[in-house]
Amino acid sequence: MLCRSLSILCPLVLALGFFLSASQTETGALTGTVKAEDGMELPGVTISLVGKKLFGRRSTITDENGRYLFKNLPAGPYRVTFAMPGLKTVKVSTRIEAGKTTRLDATLEPSLTQEIIVVSSNEPLVDVSSAPNSAYSGGERYARIKDNGFVSVKDDPLSTFSIDVDTAAYANVRRFLTQGVLPPPDAVRLEEMVNYFTYDDPEPEYERPFAVTTQVGNAPWNPDHRLLRVGLKARSIDPAGRPACNLVFLIDVSGSMQSAHKLPLLKDALGLLAANLDERDKVSVVVYASDQGVALPPTSGADQQAILDALEQLRAGGGTNGEKGIQAAYRLAAEQFITDGVNRVILATDGDFNLGVHSHDALVKLAEDKAKTGIELTVLGFGMGNLNDKTLERLAVGNGNYAYIDTLAEAEKVLVEEVGGTLVIVARDVKMQLEFNPAEVAEWRLLGYENRLLKHTEFNDDSVDAGDMGAGHSITALYELVPPGISKKAAKVGPLKYQRRALNRKSNGGELLTVKLYYKPPKTRFSRRMEIPVRDTGRVLADCSDDLRFSAAVAAFALKLRDAPGGKAVTWRQIEDLAEGATDFDPNGYRNQFLELVGKAAALSSASEKLH
């Protein structure tokens, strides 16, 4: 009986083996190395494949050695694109042979365009084309940043601001430095540089939306001053238990989006997000240029091919009527609204709104009004040369978040690794207020958050919008504190809480300050309040946590890039040493990547000084 069974099974096994063998030989692989003109390997280059037998577009990025690999490619002809911001895009054709690995290397040359134009606030265009090795063109727009100054505690013992979860500035600064250009000062928003990184703060307890961690050490740029870190860690969520998502991709397909690091990268980026959706979710695609239209009606997240096909068919051309597109996207999001789910418009653009109503105030008001109905906004900035960072950052102020996508690796960070924080809100309208004790602090300075400052009376006002925290977000606020006896500022106003007890230090237990937080749980209209007293244990920075030391290094880096107060007092080498000793917690390698950027900035700064 066994023999008879085997006699029947053997032909089937042989047939199956033949089938598998045939299947394996019908596919091949593609590999290679991408280098710069000087022969150096290029990490972070986006390689995209398009072929008749390939469903949609397939993309990858080069590793730290400039290598890439595609496996299991159906045999046949392919078009291969090598793209990296600031370098010439290379497009070649190749053929994948069954059962073989095809090698295709590429060399990317610098772009021929040699101009950067930066717009700050309402100032005229500023030509900074003299920057060494410039590889950018067009008109990039950044809002003017006026650095926060020191405030006497006796003049004003309160500091009030909205939290900021945006990370766009760091990726944008990285883009400049990677291509051999120092960034314009107004592109360097300190809080977005610091908050790009995840910190090793504890998870919240007792179902609170976030936990608060504080620590004090000395400031690296002025050892006589104290540096306070206030860290907020939002509750993480299990991806399997996340709520259903109603996502509307609002995609700019205007003529300015034609280059490889814009619309093609945008398609790949949103494809990464779509790959993490399932039958619980709905996806729509709205496009806008001179007019707007629906490129994909509401579709199940499980229908990956339909989503990828809709993205692949997008082509750039025409003007940029962003206001019409935004209106259409919000309308579609409202029609498909999921109660107790995530309802979000994801705007992907270079921000070059040149038709329709495009005033900052009108667009911001629209986003704020829609957020009150439960439809949130994520802004993804793409490209260079005409990046309108000023408008995109304003759109995300308050209800929304803003990230800059310069490579497929950054898209994976924002839309895959941090998808919970990008999509799922755990606390709304989060505001922070610090009250300083004049017995312990003479002056204070908030580092960054210049465009997030609030009036003190707005802290307890439920009608005032503030930043939202997404699942797993890490938020850091840094303060530089001047101890009594060093300050020369004179008092102008009367006392508050700590002033009444300033002469009796025992009555306030030596408190340095009190951190107050005001926020709304996602499904309630009423705010909750937290208060955390902070004491200074007198530690030097070297004895403080890695999180304080690393965030201090990033802050010093931003101050130096901006030539802001404190920046000249610290060297690039000091910043590098400070960060290098705080990289034990680096789950995704971003802290070590930061060390490379410090080295690039140091070299560029030295070259710039020699030119002058």
VODREN-550339 format. One record per residue (C-alpha): residue in one letter; y, z, x. Coordinates in steps of 0.1 Angstrom, whole numbers, padded with zeros to 4 digits, always signed. Example, Ala and Ser with C-alpha at 12.3 -4.5 7.8 and 13.67 -1.06 7.14 Angstrom:
! VODREN-550339
A-0045+0078+0123/S-0011+0071+0137/
This chain:
! VODREN-550339
M+0000+0000+0000/L+0023+0009+0029/C+0016-0023+0047/R+0023-0043+0015/S+0056-0025+0011/L+0065-0032+0047/S+0056-0068+0042/I+0080-0070+0014/L+0108-0051+0031/C+0106-0068+0065/P+0120-0101+0053/L+0148-0082+0035/V+0156-0063+0066/L+0156-0094+0087/A+0178-0111+0062/L+0202-0082+0062/G+0202-0081+0100/F+0210-0118+0100/F+0238-0113+0075/L+0253-0084+0095/S+0251-0104+0127/A+0267-0134+0110/S+0295-0112+0096/Q+0302-0098+0131/T+0303-0132+0147/E+0328-0144+0120/T+0354-0121+0133/G+0371-0116+0166/A+0398-0095+0183/L+0432-0100+0197/T+0447-0080+0226/G+0473-0082+0253/T+0502-0066+0271/V+0539-0070+0264/K+0564-0067+0293/A+0601-0069+0298/E+0617-0096+0319/D+0615-0073+0350/G+0577-0068+0346/M+0579-0033+0331/E+0555-0026+0302/L+0572-0022+0269/P+0561+0005+0245/G+0571+0004+0208/V+0571-0034+0204/T+0561-0045+0169/I+0534-0072+0168/S+0528-0089+0134/L+0500-0113+0125/V+0500-0139+0096/G+0469-0160+0090/K+0453-0179+0061/K+0422-0157+0060/L+0442-0125+0064/F+0452-0106+0033/G+0490-0101+0037/R+0505-0092+0071/R+0489-0070+0097/S+0510-0052+0122/T+0507-0028+0151/I+0528-0015+0180/T+0523-0014+0217/D+0513+0019+0233/E+0530+0036+0262/N+0515+0010+0286/G+0527-0019+0265/R+0491-0027+0253/Y+0481-0037+0217/L+0448-0045+0200/F+0438-0060+0167/K+0401-0057+0157/N+0380-0075+0130/L+0402-0105+0126/P+0387-0134+0106/A+0382-0164+0128/G+0409-0190+0125/P+0446-0198+0134/Y+0473-0172+0134/R+0510-0169+0139/V+0519-0139+0161/T+0554-0123+0163/F+0565-0100+0190/A+0597-0081+0181/M+0618-0053+0194/P+0655-0045+0187/G+0678-0058+0214/L+0653-0083+0228/K+0645-0119+0218/T+0618-0122+0192/V+0588-0143+0204/K+0567-0162+0180/V+0535-0180+0191/S+0504-0195+0176/T+0469-0187+0186/R+0433-0190+0174/I+0408-0162+0170/E+0373-0173+0178/A+0342-0156+0162/G+0326-0130+0183/K+0353-0131+0211/T+0384-0112+0222/T+0414-0134+0226/R+0440-0123+0251/L+0477-0130+0244/D+0504-0115+0266/A+0541-0118+0260/T+0574-0113+0279/L+0605-0103+0260/E+0639-0112+0273/P+0672-0095+0265/S+0692-0109+0236/L+0720-0132+0247/T+0746-0115+0225/Q+0767-0091+0245/E+0789-0072+0221/I+0790-0040+0201/I+0817-0034+0175/V+0820+0000+0160/V+0840+0010+0129/S+0849+0047+0125/S+0863+0058+0091/N+0893+0036+0083/E+0901+0029+0119/P+0904-0007+0130/L+0874-0024+0147/V+0869-0011+0182/D+0854-0035+0207/V+0831-0017+0232/S+0816-0048+0245/S+0823-0036+0281/A+0794-0012+0277/P+0768-0020+0305/N+0738-0041+0295/S+0750-0043+0259/A+0725-0060+0236/Y+0741-0057+0202/S+0764-0078+0180/G+0783-0077+0147/G+0802-0047+0132/E+0784-0014+0131/R+0802+0012+0110/Y+0802+0050+0116/A+0822+0077+0099/R+0845+0095+0123/I+0832+0129+0133/K+0856+0157+0139/D+0838+0184+0158/N+0838+0219+0143/G+0860+0243+0163/F+0858+0280+0169/V+0869+0303+0140/S+0881+0339+0144/V+0859+0362+0123/K+0890+0382+0114/D+0906+0349+0101/D+0875+0338+0083/P+0842+0358+0084/L+0823+0332+0063/S+0807+0299+0071/T+0794+0278+0041/F+0776+0245+0042/S+0749+0223+0026/I+0717+0218+0045/D+0709+0183+0058/V+0674+0169+0060/D+0685+0135+0074/T+0671+0123+0107/A+0687+0088+0111/A+0710+0097+0140/Y+0682+0105+0164/A+0663+0073+0158/N+0696+0053+0160/V+0706+0070+0193/R+0671+0063+0206/R+0676+0027+0198/F+0708+0025+0218/L+0694+0043+0248/T+0661+0024+0248/Q+0681-0009+0250/G+0703+0004+0279/V+0735+0013+0260/L+0751+0047+0255/P+0756+0052+0218/P+0791+0054+0202/P+0801+0091+0198/D+0803+0088+0161/A+0767+0077+0159/V+0756+0111+0173/R+0754+0136+0144/L+0742+0168+0160/E+0723+0183+0131/E+0703+0151+0126/M+0694+0151+0162/V+0681+0187+0160/N+0664+0182+0127/Y+0644+0152+0138/F+0619+0175+0153/T+0593+0198+0137/Y+0595+0235+0147/D+0567+0260+0150/D+0582+0283+0123/P+0559+0302+0100/E+0550+0289+0065/P+0566+0306+0036/E+0547+0335+0018/Y+0544+0345-0018/E+0549+0309-0031/R+0585+0308-0019/P+0597+0273-0012/F+0607+0280+0024/A+0606+0307+0050/V+0636+0317+0072/T+0634+0325+0109/T+0663+0337+0131/Q+0667+0343+0168/V+0696+0348+0193/G+0699+0339+0230/N+0727+0328+0253/A+0742+0294+0250/P+0731+0270+0278/W+0766+0255+0282/N+0783+0290+0282/P+0761+0319+0292/D+0788+0344+0280/H+0784+0331+0245/R+0755+0337+0222/L+0735+0310+0204/L+0720+0317+0170/R+0692+0296+0155/V+0685+0298+0118/G+0653+0279+0110/L+0641+0270+0075/K+0605+0259+0071/A+0596+0243+0037/R+0562+0248+0021/S+0537+0222+0030/I+0516+0205+0004/D+0480+0191+0004/P+0484+0153+0001/A+0454+0153-0023/G+0473+0177-0046/R+0507+0159-0046/P+0522+0149-0079/A+0520+0113-0092/C+0548+0090-0079/N+0570+0065-0096/L+0585+0046-0068/V+0609+0017-0070/F+0614-0002-0037/L+0650-0015-0037/I+0650-0041-0009/D+0680-0059+0006/V+0671-0096+0010/S+0706-0109+0018/G+0712-0132+0047/S+0720-0103+0071/M+0684-0092+0068/Q+0668-0123+0084/S+0662-0110+0119/A+0628-0097+0130/H+0638-0060+0132/K+0651-0061+0096/L+0632-0077+0067/P+0599-0083+0086/L+0599-0047+0099/L+0609-0035+0064/K+0579-0052+0048/D+0556-0036+0073/A+0572-0002+0069/L+0569-0002+0031/G+0534-0015+0034/L+0525+0017+0054/L+0538+0038+0025/A+0520+0017-0001/A+0487+0022+0017/N+0489+0059+0010/L+0493+0055-0028/D+0465+0055-0054/E+0458+0051-0091/R+0481+0080-0100/D+0511+0061-0088/K+0533+0033-0099/V+0552+0009-0076/S+0580-0016-0085/V+0599-0039-0062/V+0636-0048-0070/V+0654-0072-0046/Y+0691-0079-0043/A+0713-0104-0025/S+0740-0123-0044/D+0722-0112-0075/Q+0692-0090-0082/G+0657-0094-0097/V+0623-0078-0101/A+0599-0090-0074/L+0571-0068-0087/P+0569-0052-0121/P+0555-0016-0124/T+0520-0018-0107/S+0493+0007-0100/G+0494+0022-0065/A+0457+0014-0063/D+0464-0024-0065/Q+0473-0026-0028/Q+0470-0063-0026/A+0495-0070-0053/I+0520-0047-0036/L+0514-0063-0002/D+0516-0098-0016/A+0550-0090-0033/L+0564-0077-0001/E+0551-0106+0020/Q+0567-0132-0003/L+0602-0118+0002/R+0627-0140+0020/A+0663-0133+0032/G+0694-0153+0021/G+0726-0150+0002/G+0753-0123-0001/T+0748-0086-0006/N+0755-0072-0041/G+0740-0038-0035/E+0756-0022-0065/K+0738-0046-0089/G+0705-0039-0072/I+0709-0001-0073/Q+0717-0002-0110/A+0686-0024-0117/A+0664-0001-0096/Y+0675+0031-0114/R+0670+0014-0148/L+0635+0005-0139/A+0628+0040-0125/A+0640+0055-0158/E+0618+0032-0179/Q+0587+0043-0159/F+0597+0080-0156/I+0568+0104-0149/T+0574+0139-0162/D+0565+0165-0136/G+0560+0137-0111/V+0580+0121-0082/N+0606+0096-0095/R+0624+0080-0066/V+0643+0049-0056/I+0637+0038-0020/L+0666+0018-0008/A+0659-0003+0023/T+0689-0021+0038/D+0712-0025+0067/G+0740-0013+0044/D+0760-0044+0046/F+0774-0044+0010/N+0798-0073+0008/L+0798-0082-0029/G+0803-0062-0061/V+0815-0026-0064/H+0809-0011-0029/S+0833+0018-0025/H+0817+0048-0010/D+0828+0071-0038/A+0814+0049-0066/L+0780+0045-0050/V+0778+0082-0041/K+0788+0092-0077/L+0761+0069-0090/A+0734+0084-0068/E+0745+0120-0078/D+0745+0112-0115/K+0710+0097-0114/A+0697+0127-0094/K+0707+0149-0123/T+0683+0129-0145/G+0654+0135-0120/I+0655+0103-0101/E+0660+0109-0064/L+0671+0085-0036/T+0657+0078-0002/V+0678+0056+0021/L+0661+0036+0049/G+0684+0019+0074/F+0672-0011+0093/G+0686-0034+0121/M+0715-0035+0145/G+0747-0053+0150/N+0760-0048+0114/L+0744-0015+0105/N+0766+0002+0080/D+0756+0038+0089/K+0787+0051+0073/T+0778+0040+0038/L+0741+0048+0041/E+0747+0083+0053/R+0772+0089+0025/L+0748+0077-0001/A+0722+0103+0010/V+0747+0132+0011/G+0736+0159-0014/N+0708+0145-0034/G+0688+0122-0011/N+0676+0117+0024/Y+0684+0091+0051/A+0662+0078+0079/Y+0668+0050+0104/I+0638+0027+0111/D+0639+0010+0144/T+0602+0005+0150/L+0569+0006+0131/A+0562+0039+0149/E+0593+0054+0133/A+0582+0040+0099/E+0549+0057+0103/K+0566+0090+0111/V+0589+0089+0081/L+0566+0073+0055/V+0532+0085+0065/E+0533+0116+0087/E+0562+0131+0067/V+0556+0115+0034/G+0556+0149+0016/G+0591+0157+0028/T+0602+0122+0021/L+0590+0122-0015/V+0583+0157-0028/I+0611+0182-0033/V+0604+0220-0031/A+0639+0233-0033/R+0671+0217-0047/D+0708+0222-0038/V+0701+0244-0008/K+0733+0260+0005/M+0737+0284+0034/Q+0764+0309+0040/L+0768+0333+0069/E+0789+0364+0069/F+0798+0376+0104/N+0803+0413+0115/P+0836+0416+0134/A+0822+0445+0153/E+0796+0422+0169/V+0812+0387+0167/A+0848+0377+0175/E+0845+0339+0169/W+0819+0315+0156/R+0813+0278+0157/L+0788+0258+0136/L+0772+0231+0156/G+0771+0199+0135/Y+0771+0196+0097/E+0807+0185+0099/N+0804+0164+0067/R+0783+0191+0049/L+0809+0219+0049/L+0816+0236+0015/K+0843+0258+0002/H+0832+0294+0001/T+0836+0295-0036/E+0811+0266-0040/F+0783+0287-0026/N+0775+0304-0059/D+0786+0275-0080/D+0755+0259-0097/S+0774+0227-0105/V+0780+0219-0068/D+0755+0195-0053/A+0739+0203-0019/G+0709+0191+0001/D+0673+0191-0011/M+0644+0202+0009/G+0612+0182+0009/A+0577+0196+0015/G+0571+0204+0051/H+0607+0199+0062/S+0620+0218+0091/I+0658+0226+0090/T+0677+0242+0119/A+0713+0254+0120/L+0728+0265+0153/Y+0759+0287+0158/E+0777+0295+0189/L+0790+0331+0188/V+0817+0347+0209/P+0812+0384+0215/P+0842+0408+0211/G+0863+0412+0242/I+0861+0375+0252/S+0880+0360+0222/K+0918+0356+0224/K+0923+0346+0188/A+0944+0369+0166/A+0936+0380+0130/K+0956+0365+0101/V+0938+0378+0070/G+0924+0411+0057/P+0889+0425+0060/L+0858+0418+0040/K+0824+0436+0040/Y+0819+0442+0077/Q+0856+0448+0084/R+0855+0479+0062/R+0828+0493+0085/A+0838+0477+0117/L+0847+0510+0134/N+0815+0527+0124/R+0787+0506+0139/K+0760+0529+0127/S+0769+0522+0091/N+0759+0486+0094/G+0730+0492+0118/G+0744+0469+0145/E+0740+0438+0123/L+0753+0407+0139/L+0756+0388+0106/T+0739+0381+0073/V+0724+0348+0064/K+0727+0340+0027/L+0708+0311+0010/Y+0713+0297-0025/Y+0688+0272-0040/K+0672+0260-0072/P+0634+0257-0076/P+0626+0221-0086/K+0620+0227-0123/T+0648+0252-0131/R+0685+0249-0136/F+0693+0283-0123/S+0697+0292-0086/R+0680+0319-0066/R+0695+0338-0037/M+0681+0352-0004/E+0698+0374+0021/I+0685+0380+0057/P+0704+0404+0081/V+0703+0393+0117/R+0705+0415+0148/D+0710+0405+0184/T+0683+0419+0207/G+0702+0408+0238/R+0676+0383+0250/V+0685+0356+0276/L+0676+0321+0266/A+0647+0319+0291/D+0629+0347+0272/C+0634+0332+0237/S+0610+0311+0217/D+0603+0275+0225/D+0620+0265+0192/L+0653+0281+0202/R+0652+0267+0237/F+0642+0232+0226/S+0668+0230+0198/A+0694+0243+0223/A+0684+0214+0246/V+0688+0188+0218/A+0722+0203+0208/A+0734+0202+0244/F+0722+0166+0246/A+0742+0157+0215/L+0773+0175+0227/K+0771+0157+0260/L+0766+0123+0244/R+0796+0129+0221/D+0817+0144+0250/A+0822+0173+0225/P+0833+0208+0235/G+0806+0223+0257/G+0791+0190+0266/K+0807+0187+0300/A+0796+0223+0310/V+0759+0214+0311/T+0742+0187+0332/W+0716+0162+0322/R+0692+0179+0346/Q+0698+0213+0329/I+0691+0198+0295/E+0659+0182+0308/D+0647+0214+0324/L+0654+0234+0293/A+0635+0210+0270/E+0606+0205+0295/G+0598+0242+0293/A+0596+0241+0255/T+0571+0213+0248/D+0539+0233+0242/F+0543+0227+0205/D+0545+0190+0203/P+0519+0177+0178/N+0531+0141+0177/G+0546+0138+0212/Y+0582+0136+0200/R+0595+0164+0223/N+0581+0146+0254/Q+0597+0114+0241/F+0630+0133+0241/L+0626+0140+0278/E+0625+0103+0284/L+0657+0098+0265/V+0675+0124+0285/G+0665+0105+0316/K+0678+0072+0302/A+0711+0088+0291/A+0715+0103+0326/A+0710+0070+0343/L+0734+0051+0319/S+0760+0078+0322/S+0759+0076+0360/A+0762+0038+0359/S+0791+0040+0334/E+0809+0065+0357/K+0805+0042+0387/L+0821+0013+0367/H+0851+0034+0361/
